[in-house]
Amino acid sequence: MTPGARVAAAIAVLDQIQDGAAAEQALTGWARNSRFAGSKDRAAVRDHVFDVLRAKRSLGDGTGRSLMQRLAVREGWDLDALFSGEGHAPAPLSVAERAASEIPLDLSDAARCDLPNWLWPLWTAGLDDRAEAAALVQQGRAEVFLRVNGRKGTAAQAMRALADEGVGTALHPMVAGCLRVTENPRRVKTTRAYLTGAVELQDAASQDAVQNTPVPEGARILDYCAGGGGKALAFADMYAAQVFAHDVAPQRLNDLPVRAARAGVDIVTLETAQLAAQPAFEVVFCDAPCSGSGTWRRTPDAKWRLTEDRLAALMQTQAEVLDGAATLVADGGILVYATCSVLPDENAQAVAAFCGRSPGWGVLHQNQRFPDANGDGFFTCVLMRK
């Protein structure tokens, strides 16, 4: 596909999203109907779509065509080359379109920071002097990070192995055993280091949360809302402990046995009905369902699909997760509440409400990370049963 044809494809996908389709659904549908598109074409179209979704309001929030025009102007691309009408490229710009693309948009603060109007007051009140920076940084793409599996080798060995296959990396400045991918991130999954379990894709903030969880030697650890099991894998690698993984949707854990075998660790998966029969756990880690507001660089579609009602429902789910997980913790044990959100309503306020209705618990420490060049936004609170 030519660069112009890729832009035309992105326009078509964006129009479907504007009509209500989920981003992944629209992209998958386009790919299935475009067998001529190679892997680089699919990646380029996806990048265009996600670049627009990250900054949809600051790009004018119009049709797919107008959004791609604004993106091209922002990135300094040649508009005439992309909108030529040749080789499946979009039709040339009209006089009105060209004039409009050259006029700066008059934007509200919420639009300039690419947030929904209803969320802006909540965002600014909760994040205070960090509000604008935490929003604006998510207009760009997130970095790719790897966790080095200490059971398979050192960070230096992993870096050399990745470099031999064309993947450049650098040590994270704050998180031990974490590598930032600096070259060829899409090649990671084909490298021997990845395929043999020497490295695993995991954001730096998630790695940091695991490292800052106090784990007694020989403890039983439950990754309560495990999702794909990334944190369970990290716990199994980093600690001499028995690790268990659970998710309310057990199909999310389908790939975990293969990943654990590749990493050389043992993880027991538990369905909800099996939890009650288990002995209490010394550590229960809950990465609760949330708005994902610290990870919107990776899932920008979620930002525009979040509503006041959806946020309220998530907060209710978070309370239920905390209450349910607390019953599984041994006396003197640790409960970690985590979200990939930056909203206090889902974080510190959720913890305060839990402690208010659960007097047997106390906060040891809590930490709020905001999205930046060193990782996603992430909240963790370590609680101990008194």
C-alpha positions in Angstrom: 0.0 0.0 0.0 1.1 3.5 -0.7 1.3 6.1 2.1 -1.8 7.7 0.6 -3.7 4.4 0.6 -2.8 3.8 4.2 -4.2 7.3 5.1 -7.4 6.4 3.1 -7.8 3.2 5.1 -7.3 5.0 8.4 -10.0 7.5 7.3 -12.4 4.6 6.7 -11.7 3.0 10.0 -12.0 6.4 11.9 -15.4 7.0 10.3 -16.6 3.6 11.6 -15.4 4.5 15.1 -17.2 7.8 14.8 -20.3 5.8 14.0 -20.0 3.8 17.2 -17.7 0.9 16.4 -14.9 0.0 18.9 -11.5 0.8 17.6 -10.2 -2.8 17.7 -13.4 -4.1 16.1 -13.1 -1.5 13.2 -9.4 -2.3 12.7 -10.0 -6.0 12.7 -12.8 -5.7 10.2 -10.7 -3.6 7.9 -7.8 -6.1 8.1 -10.0 -9.1 7.3 -11.5 -7.3 4.3 -8.1 -6.1 3.1 -6.1 -9.3 2.4 -3.8 -7.3 0.2 -2.4 -5.4 3.2 0.9 -6.6 4.5 1.9 -6.5 8.1 3.7 -3.2 7.7 0.5 -1.8 6.1 -1.7 -3.0 9.0 0.8 -1.6 11.5 0.8 1.8 9.7 -3.0 2.1 9.5 -3.2 1.1 13.2 -0.7 3.8 14.1 -2.6 6.4 12.2 -5.9 5.5 13.9 -4.4 5.4 17.4 -2.5 8.6 16.8 -5.8 10.3 16.0 -7.7 8.8 18.8 -5.1 10.0 21.4 -5.6 13.5 20.2 -9.1 13.5 18.7 -10.4 16.7 20.3 -7.3 18.7 19.8 -7.4 17.7 16.1 -10.9 19.1 15.7 -13.0 16.0 16.5 -14.5 15.9 12.9 -14.7 13.2 10.2 -12.0 10.7 9.6 -10.8 12.8 6.6 -10.6 16.0 8.5 -8.9 14.3 11.5 -6.2 12.8 9.2 -5.7 16.1 7.5 -5.0 17.7 10.9 -2.8 14.9 12.0 -0.8 15.3 8.8 -0.4 19.0 9.5 0.7 18.3 13.1 3.3 15.8 12.0 4.6 17.9 9.1 3.6 15.4 6.4 3.1 16.4 2.7 -0.6 16.9 2.4 -0.6 17.0 -1.4 1.3 13.7 -1.6 -1.0 11.9 0.8 -4.3 13.5 -0.5 -3.6 13.0 -4.2 -6.4 10.8 -5.4 -3.9 8.5 -7.0 -3.2 4.8 -6.1 -6.2 4.6 -3.7 -5.1 7.7 -1.9 -7.9 10.1 -0.6 -9.1 12.8 -3.0 -7.1 16.0 -3.2 -8.0 18.7 -0.7 -10.6 21.3 -1.7 -9.8 25.0 -1.4 -12.0 25.1 1.7 -10.2 22.1 3.3 -6.8 23.5 2.6 -7.8 26.8 4.2 -9.3 25.1 7.2 -6.2 23.0 7.8 -4.1 26.2 8.0 -6.3 27.9 10.6 -5.5 27.1 14.3 -8.4 25.6 16.2 -10.0 27.6 19.0 -10.1 25.0 21.8 -11.4 24.8 25.3 -9.0 23.5 28.0 -10.7 20.1 28.0 -10.4 19.9 24.2 -6.8 21.1 24.1 -5.9 18.4 26.7 -8.0 15.8 24.9 -10.4 14.9 27.6 -14.2 14.7 27.6 -16.0 17.8 28.9 -17.7 16.0 31.7 -14.4 14.6 33.0 -12.4 17.8 32.9 -13.6 19.3 36.3 -13.1 15.9 38.0 -9.6 15.6 36.4 -8.4 19.0 37.4 -9.8 18.8 40.9 -8.2 15.4 41.5 -4.9 15.9 39.8 -4.4 19.6 40.7 -1.1 20.9 39.3 -0.4 17.6 37.5 -3.7 17.7 35.5 -2.5 19.3 32.3 0.8 17.4 32.0 -0.9 14.0 32.7 -3.4 14.7 30.0 -1.1 16.2 27.3 1.5 13.4 27.7 -1.1 10.9 26.6 -1.5 12.6 23.2 1.7 10.7 22.2 2.6 7.0 22.0 3.7 5.1 25.0 7.2 3.7 25.4 7.6 -0.1 25.3 9.2 -1.8 28.3 10.4 -5.3 29.0 10.9 -7.1 32.3 14.1 -9.2 32.4 13.5 -12.7 33.8 16.1 -13.0 36.5 15.8 -16.8 36.4 17.0 -16.8 32.8 19.9 -14.3 33.0 20.9 -10.7 33.7 19.7 -7.5 32.2 23.1 -7.1 30.4 22.7 -10.5 28.9 19.2 -9.8 27.7 20.3 -6.5 26.2 23.0 -8.2 24.3 20.7 -10.9 23.0 18.1 -8.4 21.9 20.7 -6.3 20.2 22.0 -9.3 18.2 18.5 -9.4 16.7 18.2 -5.7 16.0 16.2 -4.7 19.1 17.8 -1.8 20.9 17.2 -1.3 24.6 18.3 0.8 27.6 18.1 0.3 31.3 15.2 2.0 33.1 16.5 4.7 35.3 14.3 3.8 38.3 13.0 0.2 38.0 15.5 -2.7 38.4 15.5 -5.3 35.7 13.4 -3.1 33.4 14.4 -2.3 29.8 13.1 0.5 27.6 12.9 -0.6 24.0 14.7 2.1 21.9 14.8 0.4 18.5 12.4 -1.9 16.6 9.7 -2.6 19.3 7.6 -4.6 16.9 10.4 -7.1 16.5 10.5 -8.0 20.2 8.0 -10.9 20.0 10.1 -12.6 17.3 13.4 -12.5 19.2 14.9 -15.5 20.9 15.1 -13.6 24.1 11.3 -13.2 24.1 10.5 -16.7 22.8 12.6 -18.4 25.4 11.2 -16.3 28.3 14.3 -14.2 29.0 12.2 -11.1 28.7 8.5 -10.4 29.0 6.5 -7.3 27.8 5.4 -5.4 30.9 5.1 -1.7 31.6 7.6 -0.2 34.0 4.9 0.9 36.4 3.6 -2.6 36.8 7.0 -3.9 37.4 7.6 -1.3 40.0 4.4 -2.2 41.8 5.4 -5.8 42.1 8.9 -4.9 43.3 7.5 -2.6 46.0 5.1 -5.3 47.4 6.5 -6.7 50.7 6.6 -10.5 50.3 7.8 -12.8 53.1 9.9 -15.8 51.9 7.8 -18.8 51.2 4.6 -16.7 51.1 1.5 -17.7 49.2 0.7 -14.9 46.7 -2.6 -14.5 45.0 -2.8 -12.3 41.9 -6.6 -11.7 42.4 -7.5 -9.8 39.2 -4.8 -11.4 37.1 -6.0 -10.6 33.6 -3.3 -12.1 31.3 -1.1 -12.9 34.3 1.8 -10.5 33.8 2.1 -9.6 37.5 1.8 -13.3 38.6 4.7 -14.0 36.3 6.7 -11.2 37.8 6.0 -12.3 41.4 7.0 -15.9 40.5 10.3 -14.6 39.0 11.2 -12.1 41.7 10.2 -14.0 44.9 10.7 -17.4 46.5 7.0 -17.9 46.9 4.0 -19.9 45.8 2.1 -17.9 43.2 -1.6 -18.3 42.3 -3.6 -16.4 39.6 -7.3 -15.8 39.5 -9.6 -13.7 37.3 -13.4 -13.4 37.3 -13.1 -14.2 33.5 -11.0 -17.3 33.6 -10.5 -17.3 29.8 -8.1 -14.4 30.2 -5.7 -16.8 31.8 -5.7 -19.3 29.0 -2.2 -18.3 27.8 -0.7 -18.2 31.3 0.4 -21.8 31.5 2.4 -21.5 28.3 3.9 -18.2 29.4 4.8 -19.6 32.8 6.5 -22.7 31.2 8.4 -20.4 28.9 9.5 -18.3 31.9 10.5 -21.4 33.9 8.1 -20.7 36.8 5.1 -22.4 38.4 1.8 -20.6 38.7 -1.4 -22.3 39.9 -4.6 -20.9 38.3 -7.7 -20.7 40.4 -11.3 -20.2 39.4 -13.6 -18.2 41.6 -15.4 -21.3 43.0 -12.0 -22.7 44.2 -11.0 -19.6 46.2 -13.0 -20.4 49.3 -11.4 -23.8 49.8 -7.9 -22.3 49.7 -5.8 -21.5 52.8 -5.5 -17.8 53.4 -2.8 -16.0 51.4 0.0 -13.9 52.9 -0.2 -11.5 49.9 -3.2 -10.7 47.8 -2.6 -8.3 44.9 -5.7 -6.7 43.3 -5.2 -4.8 40.1 -8.8 -3.8 40.0 -10.9 -2.9 36.9 -10.7 0.8 36.4 -11.0 3.7 33.9 -7.5 3.0 32.7 -6.9 6.7 32.8 -3.1 6.2 33.3 -2.8 4.0 30.2 -4.9 6.0 27.6 -1.8 6.3 25.4 -2.2 2.5 24.8 -6.0 2.3 24.8 -7.2 5.8 23.7 -10.6 4.4 22.6 -11.3 3.7 26.3 -11.0 7.4 27.1 -13.8 8.4 24.7 -16.0 5.5 25.8 -15.8 6.3 29.5 -19.0 8.0 30.8 -20.1 9.2 34.3 -22.3 6.1 34.7 -19.5 3.8 33.6 -17.1 5.4 36.1 -19.6 5.1 38.9 -20.1 1.4 38.0 -16.3 0.8 38.0 -16.0 2.4 41.5 -18.7 0.1 42.8 -16.8 -2.9 41.3 -13.6 -1.7 42.9 -15.3 -1.6 46.3 -16.5 -5.2 45.7 -13.1 -6.3 44.6 -11.5 -4.9 47.8 -14.1 -6.4 50.1 -13.9 -9.8 48.4 -10.1 -9.9 48.3 -9.8 -8.9 52.0 -11.5 -12.1 53.0 -8.7 -14.1 51.4 -5.8 -12.5 53.3 -4.2 -14.3 56.3 -3.9 -12.5 59.7 -1.0 -10.1 59.5 -1.0 -10.5 55.7 -0.8 -7.9 52.9 -3.5 -6.7 50.6 -2.3 -4.6 47.7 -4.9 -2.5 45.9 -3.8 -1.2 42.5 -5.3 0.5 39.4 -3.9 1.9 36.2 -5.9 5.1 36.9 -4.8 8.6 38.0 -8.2 9.5 39.4 -8.3 9.8 43.2 -12.0 8.7 43.1 -10.7 5.2 42.0 -7.6 5.3 44.2 -7.0 7.1 47.5 -10.7 7.6 48.0 -11.5 4.0 47.3 -8.9 3.0 49.9 -10.2 5.4 52.5 -13.8 4.1 52.0 -12.6 0.5 52.4 -10.7 1.3 55.6 -13.8 3.2 56.9 -16.0 0.1 56.5 -13.1 -2.4 57.4 -11.6 -1.3 60.7 -9.2 -4.3 60.8 -7.1 -2.8 58.1 -4.4 -0.1 58.0 -2.4 1.5 55.2 1.4 0.8 55.1 2.1 3.0 52.1 0.6 4.2 48.9 2.0 5.6 45.7 0.5 7.4 42.7 2.5 7.4 39.5 1.6 9.6 36.6 2.1 8.8 32.9 5.4 10.0 31.6 8.4 8.9 29.6 9.2 6.3 32.3 5.9 4.4 32.3 2.1 4.5 32.7 0.1 6.1 35.4 -0.4 3.6 38.2 -1.7 3.6 41.8 -0.8 1.1 44.5 -1.7 1.0 48.1 -0.3 -1.7 50.5 -2.6 -2.5 53.3 -2.0 -4.8 56.3 -4.6 -6.8 58.3 -4.1 -5.7 61.9 
